[in-house]
Amino acid sequence: MPKPLPTLIPAALKAVQIRPEPDRIIILTASVITDPACCPGCGAVSTSIHGRYHRTLADLPWQGRPVQLKVEVRRLACRNQGCPRRTFAEPMPDVARPFARRSERLADIQQHLGLALGGEAGSRMTKRLSIPASPDTLIRMVCTAPLPAPPAPKIIGIDEWAWRKGRRYGTIIVDLERNRIVDLLPDRNPDSVAKWLHEHPAIHMVARDRAEVYGSGVRQGAPAATHVADRWHLLRNLGHALETVLGQNAAALRQAARETVATLAPTVPAEPEKAPLPSATLTQRAAKHEVRQSRHVDLVKLQQTGASISAMARTLGMDRKTVRAWLNLEEAPSWSKRRTGSTLDAQAVYLQQRWDVGCRRISVLQQELAARGCSVPRTTLQSWIKTRLAAAGPPNNLAAPLIVGWKQPSPRRTARLLQSDVTTLTDADRQFVTRLQNLAPALACSVDLVRRLAAILRKETAEALGSWLDAATTTPLKAFASGLAKDREAVEAAISEPWSTSPVEGQINRLKLIKRTMYGRGGFQLLRSRVLQAV
């Protein structure tokens, strides 16, 4: 059903006088319409009027102008002799809170603007809507707003989020059944996680990564809860374990790469040709030079007539320094860049000597020049060596350098190739992978185990995790298998249960967006309020 439009005056008030002001304010004088009030101290009903006073409240705007409510409020006397209060103000629960300076409906709108836009942007928007509020006021309203009470979660995902990457982290807790943030913690301490879980005893399943911080916290706070390791993190850890094994077989990697390169047909690279400049560009340059040349001729004529530098500058609209420089030239400058000196010019003789004896290593030349008192960047030496190599040309026995369009992949890329389907690889990559596994049988055994575990985690096979752990204890993957065995129940739950931390990662991206819109202004309390209120 559509929400009813708000009336000009709250329902609990009745208008006595409406006085428009030309300056933007409409003042409303109203009185409260209530039943006999109860004393807040003892709860006794009182109808004895002790006096009256006025409260001034800001309210919703009317036709683009701010509105003030001047409310006449009764002060009642408590007739209960045992009550410590003698008088009390008549409450206005549907209009405004005690001591408030704005109506409840105005405070609700301003609070939502603060939640959505923050302090500065929200303050600018309130001014446009004729309900002005300062940035500090909006932030204070956001921080003091009551947080929603979500249903008690039963299955949660827990992960870390970076308040400042590499230095300070917090913890995010997400209800996986409803895909909504339940709470934020200011740190990633196991004690904080355990304390939060103690306060939520209904939780019986927790999805997490393999970090011991959260494993320890969950075991302390919810001993009966089932741990579910995240499958994506398990596959990522599996890839890192394979990279470690590849690092132990560096010699086999190099040998397989050399044999693969030897079987590939080299190609002669085509010599690059300089593209000629477009005719339009040449025409434009020539036209600009003609203008400068005609101005130079005018300068020479004015100089022959005895005109001063200042007069020539005023006549031709030029700077005096430019006039002096042009008069020393026989024609207008072409503004072509001249070659400037290099920091290596002073060491040219020494570098030539080292080049003649065959020194080509940049690090060695850089250290030798530093010992001679010449600090040269590495990029400068790289450019110098490239220029020398280009000037020397190809060796005498080759007409042009031969290159092969394949190079040895890094350990990370090699790990991806070993885990990929062979039919999807190129011919060179397929040859490299085959030779590598033939040269290192232990590596081939590890690759087979990696593929088996990946199939288990992806639920593509019915093989049990226990048999895989037994098979991996005598291979280079035994350290990784030992880590899985310590958290075996969580890994088995990852295979059998549908839950993971993927929704948590999505909520972390949402949290980062809200945090970045605050531009580092607010602390944890403000961020937590905005995140939970947005949920």
Secondary structure, DSSP 8 states (H G I E B T S, - for coil): -------SS-TTEEEEEEEE-TTS-EEEEEEE----EE-TTT--EE--EEEEEEEEEEEEEETTEEEEEEEEEEEEE---TT-S-SEEE---TTT--TT-SB-HHHHHHHHHHHHHH-HHHHHHHHHHTT----HHHHHHHHHHS--------SEEEEEEEEEETTTEEEEEEEETTTTEEEEEESS--HHHHHHHHHT-TT--EEEE-S-HHHHHHHHHH-TTSEEEE-HHHHHHHHHHHHHHHHHTTHHHHHHHHHHHHHHS--B-----------HHHHHHHHHHHHHHHHHHHHHHHHHHTT--HHHHHHHHT--HHHHHHHHTSSS-----------TTGGGHHHHHHHHHTT---HHHHHHHHHHTT----HHHHHHHHHHHHHHH-S-TT-SS--B-S-----HHHHHHHHHS-GGGS-HHHHHHHHHHHHH-HHHHHHHHHHHHHHHHHTT-----HHHHHHHHTTSTTHHHHHHHHHTHHHHHHHHH----SHHHHHHHHHHHHHHHHTTT-S-HHHHHHHHHHH-
